[in-house]
Amino acid sequence: METKKYFLDDASLPEAWYNLAADLPEALPPVLHPGTGEPVTPEDLGPLFPPALIEQEMSTERWIPIPEEVRELLLQWRCTPLYRARRLEKALDTPAKIYYKYEGVSPSGSHKPNTAVPQAYYNREAGIRKITTETGAGQWGSSLALACSFFGIECLVYMVKVSFNQKPYRRAFMESFEAKCIASPSTTTAAGRAILEKDPDCSGSLGMAISEAVEVAAQNDDTCYCLGSVLNHVLLHQTVIGQESMQQMEMAGEDPDVIVGCTGGGSNFAGIAFPYMGRGLRGGKMPRIVAVEPSACPTLTKGRHAYDYGDTAHLTPLVKMHTLGSTFVPPGFHSGGLRYHGMAPLVSHAVKLGLAEPTSYNQLETFAAGLQFAQSEGILPAPEANHAVVGAIREAERCREEGKAETILFNLCGHGHFDMQAYMDYHDGKLRDYDYPEEEIAMALAGLPGVNG
Ligand SMILES: *Cc1c(COP(=O)(O)O)cnc(C)c1O
């Protein structure tokens, strides 16, 4: 019998997170204060984040120990399985070997609890009573609600209005863990009220929801803010994915030639790719690393690498990243988790240094690939994960054309069980491809902050 899956025991859960900043050939550009244009200090970030997370955000230590209490909670669902996609390989008639790491076994169905748990832990350690956040498709809100309930912290989630209406089950999930979920833009914040005054029917965006969550955290001493992607410490927490994969690929007797991940804010991609990238930077084998994004929100492939705000109301610091402009509102395609105007600074920096290759695909092509995967492997991916699936399938097809038996590893970052409306729309022929929103992006980019010169 041919081996299909690779499991790790509890003792194999990594004891430390891997920090790519330690191995970069060129340091990450500093985060700037939006008022002064000077690099931010830990004190500047104090109103939003607990000290341990600020330290991780700025750290250049290679290994950062995972607290024992966090490891114990991660063990509720980790280590996650790694599968060989043998039936997909046959369906594609490819000499390539395709492996996937499956993060959909977590309690919320994606990789997001990997960072929600440590973020809630460090907030509890700092005496924080309440956490605010934003959520797009609802994955992050669900994950943080779960983590906050583990640690007895109140959780307030601003959910992008279009998703709030599309995905009532996500809200019910959050409320099951006693979180409060508000459709954004809302009348509960000055940022939300300002948006609604201009456009009462505004369907919301991640940038707007971030403004609301940040505003509430900045104004209350016992409240901090958590972000589900983009920031260095979030990417750091996701590196358990790649570290486990390394052990599992070794069990399989393989080492990947190509790694594929989807990129919204960049965290699940970094999670699987950075441990391999770091090994390559330290002189080991460097795989090709492919980042896949939607053509309708093409941050890495069409954005500018420039300083920009993380939110619409310009309350956040300035970070250097690939951006489509902080006022850009992506079209309402179904991969809610990939609808963000920016990209993690670390992922942007890695792309700029040539360590990763960005690509983009249109919506219909990603769903077709996701269904081909489901019909071969039996797992229906999240619409976001379909971007990684199509990227891996195209690599396997290339291998077939070139007659190469390469090893491909991709991150199946979540299942699609909360996204059945998207699949219903696809089956009913209601999904369509969006044109690249050239004019909107040009307009949003024209408003980049002055520090870019
Ligand atoms: C949130 C989410 C994403 C996008 O976020 P990243 O930080 O880019 O990983 C992708 N896939 C799933 C399943 C998500 O929930």
The ligand as an SDF file (V2000), in Angstrom:
LIG
                    3D

 15 15  0  0  0  0  0  0  0  0999 V2000
   -7.7150   34.5700    6.4020 C   0  0  0  0  0  0  0  0  0  0  0  0
   -7.4980   33.5090    5.4430 C   0  0  0  0  0  0  0  0  0  0  0  0
   -6.5900   33.6710    4.3730 C   0  0  0  0  0  0  0  0  0  0  0  0
   -5.8380   34.9410    4.1040 C   0  0  0  0  0  0  0  0  0  0  0  0
   -4.9470   35.3510    5.1040 O   0  0  0  0  0  0  0  0  0  0  0  0
   -3.3990   35.1290    5.0500 P   0  0  0  0  0  0  0  0  0  0  0  0
   -2.8850   35.9790    6.1360 O   0  0  0  0  0  0  0  0  0  0  0  0
   -2.9160   35.5790    3.6960 O   0  0  0  0  0  0  0  0  0  0  0  0
   -3.1500   33.7040    5.2870 O   0  0  0  0  0  0  0  0  0  0  0  0
   -6.4050   32.6160    3.5220 C   0  0  0  0  0  0  0  0  0  0  0  0
   -7.0720   31.4620    3.6750 N   0  0  0  0  0  0  0  0  0  0  0  0
   -7.9430   31.2580    4.6810 C   0  0  0  0  0  0  0  0  0  0  0  0
   -8.6310   29.9450    4.7850 C   0  0  0  0  0  0  0  0  0  0  0  0
   -8.1810   32.2770    5.5960 C   0  0  0  0  0  0  0  0  0  0  0  0
   -9.0320   32.0870    6.5910 O   0  0  0  0  0  0  0  0  0  0  0  0
  1  2  1  0
  2  3  1  0
  2 14  2  0
  3  4  1  0
  3 10  2  0
  4  5  1  0
  5  6  1  0
  6  7  2  0
  6  8  1  0
  6  9  1  0
 10 11  1  0
 11 12  2  0
 12 13  1  0
 12 14  1  0
 14 15  1  0
M  END
$$$$
